Amino acid sequence: MIYTLRKKMIWICGISVVLVFALIFCVIAGLSYRQLNRNMDMMADRISDGNGVFLPFDKDHPKPPGMERNPGFFTAETPFSTRSFTAWLNRSGDILELNLSSVSSVDAADAARFVQKALAEEGQRGWLGEYRYKVFSAGNRRGIVFVDGSMNRATTRNMLFIAAAVMLGCMAVILAVIVVVSKRVVRPIAESYEKQKQFVTDAAHELKTPLTLILTNADIVESELGKNEWLEDIRCEGYRMSSLVTQLTALSRLDEENAPMEWENFCFSDVCSDTVSEFLPLAQEKGIALNADIAQDLQTQGDEGAIRRLVTILLDNAVKYCDCPGQICLTAQGKRLIELRIENTYAQVDQTQLDRLFDRFYRADKARTPGNSFGIGLSLAQAIAQKHRGEIKAYRAGENSIGFKVTLQKR
């Protein structure tokens, strides 16, 4: 249990760290590309305002507010370091004039292909390869300016790569710290849990001797005085306490991380058939119809005694809480996994907290009417299923029925 708790803590903390860093990186990447597009659009606007020429920064052509807010990007050298070309078109989209004076890697044919692709995009702005373009109007003509953004995009990508590398390194360090610290974090819980298990074990051992003496003395007194209801009450309560001690001891052992289990290959079908045969007379005595549909030769691996106890607990629970007259249906099937279902009629299923049935000492009977149930059986069944890498859950099987489903690995 402590190992599982520590593992869950590491997983939760690790996933949280990864999600936070991923969110931070996405925000950084989004803002970086947004700023890149904004800067490239301002350069395209500057060139379109100059009819294909990057307007210089002087008193006659001051920087617009957007450029003023980014003085490190737009300087007096920006007009000379910016590579661009402009195409002028008529209303039909034919190229009337090309200005290739500010670019050396694009010829007339390349420019024509860029123009056709930009027109096909049907947008005023966008990216074509490493070029940011803008479509604008100037009198009876349309113009398209293309600004080379390869250097700026490469700078942005390099910055994001460095940010991603730093974040991955930080995540690795944080995850390593979580793994190391998690042991310290769960240590108080582990110590408390070990003390609790030790208390249960010690209490069980201490109770066994007086219970044995009480039952033995009750038998001796009964042999001398004869049967009476007080002795019978003592014996019944003694057996109930003895059963409780046995269940607590078994549950405490199953809670141990390295609890000894006798693993072997066995037939799950035979286990179910034998258990049904044992409970059939009791069910018939109470007027309950016990039906079983068990697939043949379901082979699995595990502790056969523990699995028998699991099936016994579920059938005993079904017989105990089945409405009379009623019916119990047990089905055991197996394809990829072995699936055991035990359903019984139970009119109070709607008032039952199904998610709490496996809590220790929980009983659906709020008044906790005296009987043979302590609220430990289903907890014990759950522990057995988990030890066999399986799971168990309760569900509403119908309008007035409750069911339990156990899933186990096949051999």
Buried (B, 14 or more C-beta within 10 A) or exposed (E): BBEEBBEEBBEEBBEEBBEEBEEEBEEBBEEBBEBBBEBBBBBBBBBBBBBBBBBEBEEEBEBEEEBEEEEEBBEEEBBEEBBBBBBBBEEEEEBEEBBBEBBEEBEEEEBEEBBEBBBEEEEEBBEBEBBBBBBBEEEEEBBBBBBBBEEBBEEBBEEBEEBBEEBEEEBEEBBEEBBEEBEEBBEEBBEEBEEEBEEBBEBBEEBBEEBEEBBEEBEEBBEEEEEEEEBEEBBEBBEBBBEBBEBBBBBBBBBEEEBEBEEEEBBBBBBBBEBBEBBBEBBEEBEBEBEBEBBEEBEBBBBBBBBBBBBBBBBBBBBBBBBEEBBBBBBBEBEEEBBBBBBBBBEEBEEBEBEEBBEBEEBBEEEEEEEEBBBBBBBBBBBBBBBBEBEBBBEBBEEBBBBBBBBBEEE
